[in-house]
Amino acid sequence: MRHFSLLSIALFCGFGVFFAMHFLALENSESPQTISCDFRYETKTVRGNSLSGVIESGEDVQIYYNYYQCANSSVARNNLVIYQNADGREFIKLAKGLPGDVFTLKKTEMEWNMLINGEILRNSEGRAYTFNQQAYRMLSLYERDYNGVIPENAYLLLGNLSGGSMDSTRFGLVHRSNIVGKAELYPIF
């Protein structure tokens, strides 16, 4: 697991840093405007079993809000991310599909599998994700509309249950602006 100090994140960003109550003020050298970066972290308890095998219901996670924006960092495959829906509810999910990934849905006897870059998509336990007809209908819209390529700033977010959960099989691909943080079982600082 990678550990970062607040200072290393600031240096990585290449911006000046001022910390006051978990607040970063970043100055953009190309413009006289100041960009505020509201980096904060909270410990929260996971409710639900959609990530069973990775994080169990009742376990605490550290959530780093605005991590990707403040650290100017990309979401990596299998990162635990915090997705916020239009109602303001937050979900913790695994980033399984990234911008530029080629994806296709493949019919099995009774269900569907997804291939990412030619490989069957699997959960942390090595089980292939299997999607029912309803999930297939949702995901096939993206496959058709984007010619089987996840567009820029879009992500496929899934739980760890191979049969699906409240994830991209229900709400579709997620825009980067709706990913509000990164989660870790252990603090990354």
C-alpha positions as CSV (number, residue, x, y, z in Angstrom):
1,M,0.0,0.0,0.0
2,R,1.4,3.4,-0.9
3,H,1.7,6.0,1.8
4,F,1.9,9.7,1.1
5,S,2.5,12.6,3.4
6,L,0.5,15.8,2.9
7,L,3.8,17.5,1.9
8,S,4.5,14.9,-0.8
9,I,1.0,15.4,-2.3
10,A,1.6,19.1,-2.4
11,L,5.0,18.6,-4.0
12,F,3.5,16.1,-6.5
13,C,1.0,18.7,-7.5
14,G,3.7,21.3,-8.1
15,F,1.7,24.0,-6.2
16,G,2.4,26.0,-3.1
17,V,0.6,24.7,0.0
18,F,-1.1,26.3,2.9
19,F,-2.8,24.0,5.4
20,A,-5.4,25.2,7.9
21,M,-8.0,22.8,9.2
22,H,-7.5,20.4,6.3
23,F,-7.7,23.1,3.7
24,L,-5.3,23.4,0.8
25,A,-5.1,26.7,-1.1
26,L,-3.4,26.1,-4.5
27,E,-2.2,29.0,-6.6
28,N,-2.3,28.6,-10.4
29,S,0.9,30.1,-11.8
30,E,-0.6,30.7,-15.2
31,S,-3.5,32.8,-14.0
32,P,-3.9,35.5,-11.2
33,Q,-6.9,33.5,-9.9
34,T,-6.5,31.3,-6.8
35,I,-7.8,27.8,-7.0
36,S,-9.2,26.5,-3.7
37,C,-8.8,22.8,-3.0
38,D,-11.0,21.6,-0.2
39,F,-9.0,18.5,0.8
40,R,-10.4,16.8,3.9
41,Y,-10.7,13.3,5.3
42,E,-13.2,11.5,7.4
43,T,-13.5,8.1,8.9
44,K,-16.8,6.4,8.0
45,T,-18.3,3.0,8.7
46,V,-19.3,0.9,5.7
47,R,-22.9,-0.2,5.5
48,G,-23.9,-2.9,3.1
49,N,-22.2,-5.9,1.5
50,S,-21.6,-4.8,-2.0
51,L,-17.8,-4.8,-1.4
52,S,-17.8,-8.0,0.6
53,G,-14.4,-9.7,0.2
54,V,-12.7,-6.3,0.0
55,I,-14.4,-4.3,2.8
56,E,-17.0,-5.9,5.0
57,S,-20.1,-4.1,6.4
58,G,-19.2,-2.5,9.7
59,E,-15.5,-1.9,8.9
60,D,-14.2,1.7,9.0
61,V,-12.6,3.3,6.0
62,Q,-10.7,6.6,5.7
63,I,-12.3,8.8,3.0
64,Y,-10.1,11.4,1.3
65,Y,-12.5,13.9,-0.2
66,N,-11.3,15.7,-3.3
67,Y,-8.2,13.5,-3.4
68,Y,-8.1,13.2,-7.2
69,Q,-8.7,16.9,-7.7
70,C,-6.3,18.1,-5.1
71,A,-3.5,15.7,-5.9
72,N,-4.1,16.1,-9.6
73,S,-4.2,12.3,-9.7
74,S,-5.9,9.8,-12.0
75,V,-8.3,7.2,-10.8
76,A,-6.5,3.9,-11.1
77,R,-8.0,0.5,-11.8
78,N,-9.4,-1.1,-8.6
79,N,-9.1,2.1,-6.6
80,L,-11.9,2.4,-4.0
81,V,-13.7,5.5,-4.9
82,I,-16.5,7.5,-3.5
83,Y,-19.3,8.2,-6.0
84,Q,-21.9,10.9,-5.2
85,N,-25.2,10.5,-7.1
86,A,-27.6,13.4,-8.0
87,D,-29.4,13.0,-4.6
88,G,-26.1,13.6,-2.8
89,R,-25.9,10.0,-1.5
90,E,-22.4,8.5,-1.5
91,F,-21.4,5.0,-2.5
92,I,-18.1,3.3,-2.2
93,K,-17.2,1.3,-5.3
94,L,-14.2,-0.2,-7.2
95,A,-13.1,1.5,-10.4
96,K,-13.1,-1.4,-12.8
97,G,-13.3,0.4,-16.2
98,L,-11.2,3.5,-17.0
99,P,-11.3,6.1,-19.8
100,G,-10.1,4.5,-23.1
101,D,-10.8,0.9,-22.0
102,V,-12.4,-1.2,-24.7
103,F,-15.4,-3.0,-23.4
104,T,-17.8,-5.5,-24.8
105,L,-20.7,-7.6,-23.4
106,K,-20.6,-11.3,-24.1
107,K,-23.6,-13.6,-23.8
108,T,-23.2,-16.8,-21.7
109,E,-26.0,-19.4,-21.3
110,M,-28.2,-17.3,-19.0
111,E,-26.4,-14.1,-18.3
112,W,-23.8,-11.7,-19.7
113,N,-20.1,-11.1,-18.9
114,M,-18.1,-8.0,-19.6
115,L,-14.7,-8.0,-21.3
116,I,-12.4,-5.1,-20.6
117,N,-9.5,-4.8,-23.1
118,G,-10.2,-8.4,-24.2
119,E,-10.2,-9.9,-20.7
120,I,-13.3,-11.1,-18.8
121,L,-13.9,-8.7,-15.9
122,R,-13.4,-10.3,-12.5
123,N,-13.9,-9.4,-8.9
124,S,-11.2,-9.5,-6.2
125,E,-11.9,-13.2,-5.7
126,G,-11.3,-14.1,-9.3
127,R,-15.0,-14.6,-10.1
128,A,-16.3,-13.3,-13.4
129,Y,-18.9,-10.6,-13.1
130,T,-22.2,-11.8,-14.5
131,F,-25.0,-9.4,-15.4
132,N,-28.7,-10.1,-15.7
133,Q,-30.9,-8.8,-18.6
134,Q,-31.6,-5.5,-16.7
135,A,-27.8,-4.7,-16.2
136,Y,-27.1,-5.8,-19.8
137,R,-29.7,-3.3,-21.1
138,M,-28.0,-0.5,-19.1
139,L,-24.5,-1.3,-20.1
140,S,-25.3,-2.1,-23.7
141,L,-26.5,1.5,-24.2
142,Y,-22.9,2.6,-23.4
143,E,-21.4,-0.1,-25.5
144,R,-23.5,1.1,-28.5
145,D,-23.3,4.8,-28.0
146,Y,-19.5,4.9,-27.4
147,N,-18.6,2.1,-29.8
148,G,-17.3,-0.1,-27.0
149,V,-14.8,2.5,-25.6
150,I,-15.2,4.1,-22.2
151,P,-15.1,7.8,-23.0
152,E,-12.8,10.4,-21.5
153,N,-13.6,11.3,-17.8
154,A,-16.0,8.3,-17.5
155,Y,-15.6,5.3,-15.2
156,L,-17.2,1.9,-14.8
157,L,-17.8,1.5,-11.0
158,L,-18.7,-1.9,-9.5
159,G,-19.1,-3.5,-6.2
160,N,-17.2,-6.8,-5.5
161,L,-20.3,-9.0,-5.8
162,S,-20.0,-10.9,-9.0
163,G,-23.7,-10.7,-9.6
164,G,-23.8,-6.9,-9.3
165,S,-25.0,-4.4,-6.8
166,M,-26.0,-0.7,-6.7
167,D,-23.3,0.2,-9.1
168,S,-22.7,1.0,-12.8
169,T,-25.0,-1.9,-13.7
170,R,-27.8,0.3,-12.4
171,F,-26.7,3.9,-12.7
172,G,-24.3,3.5,-15.8
173,L,-20.9,5.0,-16.3
174,V,-19.9,7.7,-13.9
175,H,-18.4,11.1,-14.8
176,R,-15.2,12.0,-13.0
177,S,-16.9,15.1,-11.5
178,N,-19.1,12.6,-9.5
179,I,-16.1,10.8,-8.0
180,V,-15.7,12.9,-4.8
181,G,-13.0,11.0,-3.1
182,K,-10.8,8.0,-2.5
183,A,-11.3,5.4,0.2
184,E,-8.7,3.3,2.0
185,L,-9.0,0.7,4.8
186,Y,-5.9,2.3,6.3
187,P,-4.9,6.0,6.1
188,I,-2.7,6.8,3.1
189,F,-0.8,9.5,5.0
